[in-house]
Protein backbone atom coordinates (compact mmCIF):
# COMPACT_ATOMS: atom_id res chain seq x y z
CA UNK A 1 0.00 0.00 0.00
CA UNK A 2 2.71 2.50 0.98
CA UNK A 3 4.84 1.70 -2.09
CA UNK A 4 1.84 2.25 -4.40
CA UNK A 5 0.48 5.37 -2.69
CA UNK A 6 0.37 8.42 -4.92
CA UNK A 7 -1.93 11.29 -5.90
CA UNK A 8 -3.89 11.17 -9.15
CA UNK A 9 -3.93 14.97 -9.33
CA UNK A 10 -0.81 16.06 -7.41
CA UNK A 11 -0.95 19.65 -8.69
CA UNK A 12 -4.11 20.11 -6.59
CA UNK A 13 -1.87 20.00 -3.49
CA UNK A 14 -0.76 23.53 -4.45
CA UNK A 15 -4.14 24.59 -3.06
CA UNK A 16 -2.94 23.72 0.46
CA UNK A 17 -0.89 26.91 1.03
CA UNK A 18 -3.72 28.90 -0.58
CA UNK A 19 -6.16 27.35 1.89
CA UNK A 20 -3.88 28.16 4.83
CA UNK A 21 -3.46 31.76 3.69
CA UNK A 22 -7.20 32.19 3.10
CA UNK A 23 -7.92 30.71 6.53
CA UNK A 24 -5.45 33.09 8.18
CA UNK A 25 -6.98 36.18 6.52
CA UNK A 26 -10.51 34.96 7.22
CA UNK A 27 -9.66 34.40 10.87
CA UNK A 28 -8.35 37.96 11.20
CA UNK A 29 -11.38 39.51 9.49
CA UNK A 30 -13.88 37.29 11.33
CA UNK A 31 -12.59 38.42 14.71
CA UNK A 32 -15.47 40.53 16.17
CA UNK A 33 -13.03 42.24 18.54
CA UNK A 34 -10.49 43.14 15.87
CA UNK A 35 -11.19 46.88 16.07
CA UNK A 36 -11.15 46.94 19.89
CA UNK A 37 -7.84 45.15 20.43
CA UNK A 38 -5.81 48.30 19.72
CA UNK A 39 -8.04 50.44 21.98
CA UNK A 40 -8.70 48.33 25.08
CA UNK A 41 -6.36 46.61 27.50
CA UNK A 42 -6.19 42.87 26.60
CA UNK A 43 -7.09 41.67 30.12
CA UNK A 44 -10.06 44.00 30.31
CA UNK A 45 -11.18 43.05 26.81
CA UNK A 46 -11.07 39.39 27.73
CA UNK A 47 -13.19 40.01 30.82
CA UNK A 48 -15.76 42.02 28.88
CA UNK A 49 -16.04 39.72 25.86
CA UNK A 50 -18.32 36.71 25.54
CA UNK A 51 -16.00 33.75 24.94
CA UNK A 52 -18.93 31.39 24.23
CA UNK A 53 -19.76 33.21 21.00
CA UNK A 54 -16.73 31.82 19.18
CA UNK A 55 -15.43 28.45 20.41
CA UNK A 56 -11.60 28.35 20.35
CA UNK A 57 -11.56 25.15 18.27
CA UNK A 58 -13.83 26.52 15.56
CA UNK A 59 -11.04 28.00 13.46
CA UNK A 60 -8.89 24.86 13.70
CA UNK A 61 -11.82 22.71 12.57
CA UNK A 62 -12.35 24.94 9.55
CA UNK A 63 -8.69 24.71 8.56
CA UNK A 64 -8.77 20.92 8.96
CA UNK A 65 -11.81 20.72 6.70
CA UNK A 66 -10.17 22.84 4.01
CA UNK A 67 -6.98 20.77 4.06
CA UNK A 68 -8.95 17.51 3.92
CA UNK A 69 -10.83 18.89 0.93
CA UNK A 70 -7.52 19.67 -0.79
CA UNK A 71 -6.28 16.12 -0.18
CA UNK A 72 -9.58 14.71 -1.52
CA UNK A 73 -9.35 16.86 -4.66
CA UNK A 74 -5.75 15.68 -5.20
CA UNK A 75 -7.07 12.11 -5.44
CA UNK A 76 -5.05 9.87 -3.09
CA UNK A 77 -4.75 6.37 -4.51
CA UNK A 78 -3.00 3.17 -3.50
CA UNK A 79 -4.57 0.35 -5.53
CA UNK A 80 -5.51 -0.19 -9.18
CA UNK A 81 -9.12 -0.08 -10.20
CA UNK A 82 -10.39 -3.63 -10.86
CA UNK A 83 -11.84 -4.30 -14.26
CA UNK A 84 -15.63 -4.78 -14.13
CA UNK A 85 -15.55 -6.92 -17.27
CA UNK A 86 -13.06 -9.65 -16.32
CA UNK A 87 -12.63 -12.34 -13.70
CA UNK A 88 -9.48 -13.33 -11.87
CA UNK A 89 -7.29 -14.81 -14.63
CA UNK A 90 -3.85 -14.08 -13.20
CA UNK A 91 -1.85 -17.33 -13.34
CA UNK A 92 -0.34 -19.10 -10.37
CA UNK A 93 2.93 -20.88 -11.19
CA UNK A 94 4.03 -23.74 -8.93
CA UNK A 95 7.77 -24.21 -8.37
CA UNK A 96 8.10 -27.77 -7.05
CA UNK A 97 11.37 -28.84 -5.48
CA UNK A 98 12.21 -32.42 -6.54
CA UNK A 99 15.57 -33.05 -4.91
CA UNK A 100 16.40 -36.19 -2.90
CA UNK A 101 15.60 -34.43 0.39
CA UNK A 102 11.95 -34.38 -0.69
CA UNK A 103 11.93 -38.22 -0.59
CA UNK A 104 12.31 -38.11 3.20
CA UNK A 105 9.38 -39.69 5.08
CA UNK A 106 8.72 -37.66 8.23
CA UNK A 107 6.51 -39.63 8.83
CA UNK A 108 4.82 -41.34 5.88
CA UNK A 109 3.96 -40.18 3.28
CA UNK A 110 7.19 -38.64 2.01
CA UNK A 111 7.56 -34.92 1.52
CA UNK A 112 7.26 -35.15 -2.26
CA UNK A 113 4.10 -37.25 -1.94
CA UNK A 114 2.70 -34.73 0.49
CA UNK A 115 3.49 -31.98 -2.03
CA UNK A 116 1.68 -33.97 -4.75
CA UNK A 117 -1.44 -34.17 -2.60
CA UNK A 118 -1.39 -30.43 -1.91
CA UNK A 119 -0.98 -29.65 -5.61
CA UNK A 120 -4.01 -31.84 -6.30
CA UNK A 121 -6.00 -29.87 -3.71
CA UNK A 122 -4.75 -26.61 -5.20
CA UNK A 123 -5.80 -27.74 -8.68
CA UNK A 124 -9.33 -28.32 -7.38
CA UNK A 125 -9.43 -24.95 -5.63
CA UNK A 126 -8.13 -23.18 -8.77
CA UNK A 127 -10.28 -25.10 -11.23
CA UNK A 128 -10.72 -23.13 -14.44
CA UNK A 129 -8.02 -20.61 -13.50
CA UNK A 130 -4.52 -20.67 -14.99
CA UNK A 131 -2.09 -22.92 -13.15
CA UNK A 132 1.48 -23.69 -14.25
CA UNK A 133 4.22 -26.04 -13.03
CA UNK A 134 8.02 -25.87 -12.93
CA UNK A 135 10.11 -28.63 -11.35
CA UNK A 136 13.57 -27.90 -9.98
CA UNK A 137 16.49 -29.45 -8.17
CA UNK A 138 20.00 -28.71 -9.48
CA UNK A 139 18.31 -27.51 -12.66
CA UNK A 140 14.85 -26.13 -13.48
CA UNK A 141 12.40 -27.38 -16.10
CA UNK A 142 9.03 -26.16 -17.34
CA UNK A 143 6.52 -29.00 -16.94
CA UNK A 144 3.39 -27.11 -17.98
CA UNK A 145 2.84 -23.44 -18.84
CA UNK A 146 -0.17 -21.78 -17.19
CA UNK A 147 -3.30 -23.63 -18.27
CA UNK A 148 -6.92 -23.68 -17.18
CA UNK A 149 -6.83 -27.48 -17.27
CA UNK A 150 -5.75 -27.72 -13.64
CA UNK A 151 -6.39 -31.47 -13.56
CA UNK A 152 -3.57 -31.89 -16.09
CA UNK A 153 -1.26 -29.93 -13.80
CA UNK A 154 -2.11 -32.21 -10.87
CA UNK A 155 -1.53 -35.30 -13.03
CA UNK A 156 1.85 -34.09 -14.29
CA UNK A 157 2.92 -32.99 -10.81
CA UNK A 158 2.28 -36.52 -9.51
CA UNK A 159 4.98 -37.79 -11.91
CA UNK A 160 7.64 -35.34 -10.70
CA UNK A 161 10.27 -36.85 -8.40
CA UNK A 162 13.99 -36.79 -7.77
CA UNK A 163 14.44 -39.81 -10.07
CA UNK A 164 13.57 -37.84 -13.20
CA UNK A 165 15.65 -34.75 -12.42
CA UNK A 166 18.94 -34.66 -14.37
CA UNK A 167 20.89 -32.82 -11.66
CA UNK A 168 20.67 -33.03 -7.88
CA UNK A 169 20.71 -29.84 -5.84
CA UNK A 170 18.61 -26.94 -4.62
CA UNK A 171 18.41 -24.12 -7.16
CA UNK A 172 15.15 -22.16 -6.74
CA UNK A 173 16.88 -19.23 -8.44
CA UNK A 174 16.90 -21.21 -11.70
CA UNK A 175 13.20 -21.97 -11.26
CA UNK A 176 12.41 -18.29 -10.73
CA UNK A 177 14.47 -17.40 -13.80
CA UNK A 178 12.58 -20.07 -15.75
CA UNK A 179 9.29 -18.52 -14.66
CA UNK A 180 10.46 -15.03 -15.64
CA UNK A 181 9.26 -15.35 -19.25
CA UNK A 182 5.84 -16.52 -18.11
CA UNK A 183 5.55 -13.68 -15.59
CA UNK A 184 6.61 -11.09 -18.17
CA UNK A 185 3.83 -12.18 -20.53
CA UNK A 186 0.97 -12.66 -18.08
CA UNK A 187 2.07 -11.62 -14.60
CA UNK A 188 0.86 -13.69 -11.68
CA UNK A 189 2.04 -15.38 -8.49
CA UNK A 190 4.78 -17.87 -7.69
CA UNK A 191 4.15 -20.70 -5.22
CA UNK A 192 7.29 -22.51 -4.08
CA UNK A 193 6.84 -25.96 -2.53
CA UNK A 194 10.03 -26.78 -0.66
CA UNK A 195 11.24 -28.45 2.51
CA UNK A 196 14.36 -26.31 2.90
CA UNK A 197 16.48 -23.73 1.10
CA UNK A 198 20.28 -23.91 1.00
CA UNK A 199 20.95 -21.50 -1.85
CA UNK A 200 23.20 -18.51 -1.22
CA UNK A 201 21.13 -15.35 -0.83
CA UNK A 202 22.88 -13.19 -3.51
CA UNK A 203 22.05 -15.60 -6.38
CA UNK A 204 18.46 -15.89 -5.25
CA UNK A 205 18.11 -12.14 -4.82
CA UNK A 206 19.44 -11.49 -8.33
CA UNK A 207 16.91 -13.90 -9.83
CA UNK A 208 14.11 -12.27 -7.85
CA UNK A 209 15.11 -8.78 -8.98
CA UNK A 210 15.44 -9.91 -12.60
CA UNK A 211 11.91 -11.32 -12.51
CA UNK A 212 10.63 -7.85 -11.45
CA UNK A 213 9.80 -8.91 -7.89
CA UNK A 214 6.77 -11.15 -8.41
CA UNK A 215 4.45 -11.94 -5.54
CA UNK A 216 5.79 -15.13 -3.94
CA UNK A 217 4.30 -17.61 -1.50
CA UNK A 218 6.15 -20.53 0.05
CA UNK A 219 4.36 -23.70 1.12
CA UNK A 220 6.61 -25.38 3.69
CA UNK A 221 6.58 -29.09 2.87
CA UNK A 222 6.93 -30.57 6.33
CA UNK A 223 4.95 -32.61 8.78
CA UNK A 224 2.01 -30.64 10.25
CA UNK A 225 3.15 -28.72 13.31
CA UNK A 226 6.83 -28.82 12.32
CA UNK A 227 8.98 -25.74 12.80
CA UNK A 228 9.35 -23.87 9.50
CA UNK A 229 11.47 -21.00 10.86
CA UNK A 230 14.45 -22.25 8.81
CA UNK A 231 12.70 -20.89 5.71
CA UNK A 232 12.53 -17.34 7.08
CA UNK A 233 15.82 -16.10 5.49
CA UNK A 234 14.71 -17.65 2.20
CA UNK A 235 11.33 -15.91 2.48
CA UNK A 236 12.90 -12.58 3.45
CA UNK A 237 15.02 -12.57 0.28
CA UNK A 238 11.89 -13.10 -1.83
CA UNK A 239 9.65 -10.87 0.28
CA UNK A 240 7.44 -13.95 0.48
CA UNK A 241 4.75 -15.31 2.79
CA UNK A 242 5.48 -18.69 4.37
CA UNK A 243 2.46 -20.97 4.67
CA UNK A 244 2.77 -23.97 6.97
CA UNK A 245 1.34 -27.20 5.63
CA UNK A 246 -1.82 -28.37 7.42
CA UNK A 247 -3.84 -31.57 7.51
CA UNK A 248 -6.93 -29.74 6.23
CA UNK A 249 -7.43 -27.29 3.36
CA UNK A 250 -6.76 -24.12 5.36
CA UNK A 251 -3.28 -23.76 3.85
CA UNK A 252 -4.65 -24.08 0.30
CA UNK A 253 -7.45 -21.62 1.04
CA UNK A 254 -4.91 -19.11 2.31
CA UNK A 255 -2.74 -19.53 -0.79
CA UNK A 256 -5.67 -19.12 -3.18
CA UNK A 257 -7.00 -16.10 -1.31
CA UNK A 258 -3.67 -14.28 -1.31
CA UNK A 259 -2.85 -15.20 -4.89
CA UNK A 260 -6.05 -13.64 -6.20
CA UNK A 261 -5.14 -10.65 -8.33
CA UNK A 262 -8.17 -9.34 -10.29
CA UNK A 263 -7.35 -7.78 -13.67
CA UNK A 264 -7.16 -4.02 -13.44
CA UNK A 265 -9.02 -1.51 -15.55
CA UNK A 266 -6.85 0.21 -18.13
CA UNK A 267 -7.02 3.54 -19.92
CA UNK A 268 -6.93 3.97 -23.68
CA UNK A 269 -3.11 4.20 -23.68
CA UNK A 270 -2.82 0.86 -21.84
CA UNK A 271 -1.84 2.34 -18.48
CA UNK A 272 -3.45 1.14 -15.27
CA UNK A 273 -6.39 3.09 -13.88
CA UNK A 274 -6.20 3.73 -10.15
CA UNK A 275 -9.01 4.01 -7.66
CA UNK A 276 -9.65 7.54 -6.39
CA UNK A 277 -9.42 7.37 -2.58
CA UNK A 278 -10.57 10.95 -2.15
CA UNK A 279 -14.16 9.72 -1.85
CA UNK A 280 -13.26 8.06 1.45
CA UNK A 281 -12.71 11.54 2.93
CA UNK A 282 -16.23 12.73 2.09
CA UNK A 283 -17.83 11.30 5.29
CA UNK A 284 -15.22 13.09 7.41
CA UNK A 285 -15.91 16.35 5.59
CA UNK A 286 -19.64 15.84 6.08
CA UNK A 287 -19.19 15.35 9.84
CA UNK A 288 -17.05 18.47 10.09
CA UNK A 289 -19.68 20.43 8.16
CA UNK A 290 -22.26 19.44 10.79
CA UNK A 291 -20.24 20.90 13.66
CA UNK A 292 -21.31 24.57 13.11
CA UNK A 293 -24.96 23.55 13.32
CA UNK A 294 -25.75 23.77 17.03
CA UNK A 295 -29.08 24.01 18.76
CA UNK A 296 -29.66 27.59 19.91
CA UNK A 297 -30.20 27.96 23.65
CA UNK A 298 -32.21 30.88 24.90
CA UNK A 299 -30.91 32.63 27.96
CA UNK A 300 -33.28 32.98 30.86
CA UNK A 301 -33.90 36.60 31.91
CA UNK A 302 -32.27 37.55 35.19
N, C-alpha and C positions, 0 to 999 in steps of 0.2 A: 504493500500500500504506500509506504513512504517513498520507495524508489519511483513509483509511477505517479506520485502526486504532482500536479501542475495546474496552471490556470488556462482555461480555454481562451479567455480574453484578458491577457495580462496587462494590456495598456489601460484597462479600467482601474487598475490600482493607483494610477496617477490621480484619481479622484480623492484618495485618502487625505493628502495634505490640503486639498481644497476643502474637504469636509471639516477638517480640524480648524482651518482658518475661518470658515463660515461660522462654525460653532463658537469660536472665540469672540468674533465680532457680534454675533447674536447675543451671547451672554452679557457682553458689555452694554448693549443697547436695551436688553430686556430687564436690566437692573432698575427697579422702580425708585431706588434711592440714589441713582447715579448723580443727579444734580445736587443732592444734599451732602454728599460725602466731602466736598470741598468747603462746605459752609459750617458743618456741625461736627463737634468733637466725636470721634469714632465710638467711645464708650457710651456717650449720651445717645448717639444715634441707634446703637444696638439696643439700648434700654427702651427707646421710644418706638422702635419698629416692631412689626408683627412678624415673627419668624415663621409662623405656621403658614403664611401666605405662599411662600416659595420653599418647599422642602429642599434641603441641601443636596440630596442625591438626584434631583430632577435633571440638572444639567449634565451630570455624568451619564445618566440613562439615555439622554438624547444623543450624546456623542457616541455611545456604544451602539445605538440603533443605526446611526449614520454609517459607522465603520462596518457594521455587519452587512448593511445594504451594499456597500462598496465591494466587499468580499463576494457577496452573492452575485453581483453584476459581473465580476471578473470571472465567474464560472469555475470554482474549484472542482477538480476531477481527479479520480485515482483508479478508475477501472473502465475498460472499454464497454461500449454499448452492445449488448448481445443482439444478434440478428433475430428478428421476429419470424424469419422465413426458413430457418434451418435448425436441425436438431444437433445434438452433440455428435460430431463425426471426427473429432480429433483422435488420432490413433494412439494406442498404448503399445509400446514395444517391449517385449520381455527379453531380458538378458539373463540367460540361464547358465550358471556355472556348472561345468561337467567335468571337473577334475576328480582325481581319485579320492580326495578327501570327502567328496559328496557320497561315496559308497559306504561311508561309515554308518553302521546301525547304532543308534543311541536313543532309545532301544529300537527294535524293529517297528516300522519299516525303516529302510535306510534314508539318508537325507535326500538323495536324488529321487527316490520313490515318493517321499513326502512332497517334494517340489512338484512332481508330476501330478499328484492329486490336487494340489493347490492351483496349478495351471488349469486343470479340468474344471475346478469350481469357478475360476476366474473367467473361463470361456463361457460358462453358463451365465454368469452375471453380466458379461459384456456381449451377449448374443446379439448379432446384427450390427455391432459396432467394431470398427477396425482394430484388429489385434495382430501384432507381428511377433516374430521369434528369432532371436540370435543366440547361438550356443557358443560358449567360450571356455577355454582352459589356457593352454599356452599360446593358442591362436584363437581367432574369432571367425565365425561363419554364419552367414545369413541362411536360416532354415526356411522362413516364410516372410515375405514382405507383408505389411499391414493388409489384412483381408477381413471382410465381414463374415466369412465362413469360419467362425471361431471353433467349431468342432474339428476342423482340419488342423488348426493350431494345436489343440489338445492332443490329437492323434499323433502328430509329428513330434510334439514335445515328449510323449511317452517313449519314443524311440531314441531319445538323446541320452547318452551315457558316456562315461569316461572311455569305454572300449572303442568308440567310433571317433574320438578326437585324435587328430594326428600328432599333437604335441601336448605334453603334460605341462601344468603350470597354472598360474593365476593372473591373467592379464585382462581385467575389466576395462583398462584403457583402450585395448584393441577393439573390444565390443562396442564401446562408446563411439570410437572413431568409425566403426562399421555402420553404426546407426546414424552417423552424421548426415549422410546423403538422404536418408529417409526423413530425418527431422527437417532438413533444409527444404524439402519439397512440400511436406504436409504439416510440419510441426507435431506436437504431441508430448507424450510423457514416457519416460523410461522407468521400467520396473526391474530391478536387479534382484535375482534370487541367488543368494550366496550364504555359505556357512561361515566364511571368514574372508579377510582381505589382507594379503601380505605385500601388495604392490607398493613401491616407493611413492610417496605423495606427489613429488614434482611431475612424474610422468602422467599420473592420473589427473592432476590439475591442468596440465597442458591439453589433454584430450577433452576435458570438460570445457575449457575456455574455447577450444577450437570448434566445439559443437554448439557454441553460442548459449551456453549455460541452460540446457533444457531442465524442465522440472523432473526431479528424480525421486523415486521411492525405492526403499530397500526392504525386501521381505527376508527377515533373518530365518534361514532354514536351520532350525534347531528344535530339540524336543520342547514341547510346551512348558513354559515356566523357566526355561534355561536363561542364563544371564547373557544378554546380547550387547553388553557395554563395550566389548572388544571391537564392535563395528562403528563406534562413535567417531574415531579419527577418519575412517573411510567416509562416513556420512558427512562430516564437517567439510571435507575437501569438495564434496559434490553438492553441498548445501541441501542435503537430502533428508527425508523423513524415514526413520527406521520403524518398521512395523514388525512386532513380534508375532511369530506363528502361533495360532490358537487351534484348539480342537474343534471349534465351531466355525461359522462363516464370518465372524466379526472382523477378522483381519482382511478378508476379501472385500467386505462391505466398506471398510475404511479406505482401502486402496481405490476402489471404484469411485467412491464419493470424492476423494481428493484429486483423482485424475480427470474428473469431468471438467472440460474446458469448452463451453459453448462457443460456436463461431461468432465472431464479432461483426457488427454492422460496419460497412465501409462506405466511404464517400466516393464520388465519381472518379477521383484521381487514384483510387485504390488504397488510400490511407485509412487507418482505423478511426472510427468515430467514438468519441469518449462521452460517457454520461456526465451531464451537468449537475454537479452536487450543490449548486447554489439554491436549488429548490428546497433542500433540507433545512436551510436557514429561515425559510418563510415562517414556520410556526413560531420561532423565537422572535422574529420581527413583529408578528401579530400580537404576541404576549406583551412585548414592550409597548406597542401602540395602545394597549388597553390600560396601561398604568396611569395616564393622565385623567382617565375617566373615573372620578371618585364621586361617591354620593355626597351631596351637599348637606351639611348639618347646620341647622338654624340655631343661632345663639339665643339662649333664654334671656329676656330683659332682666336687668338687675332689680 
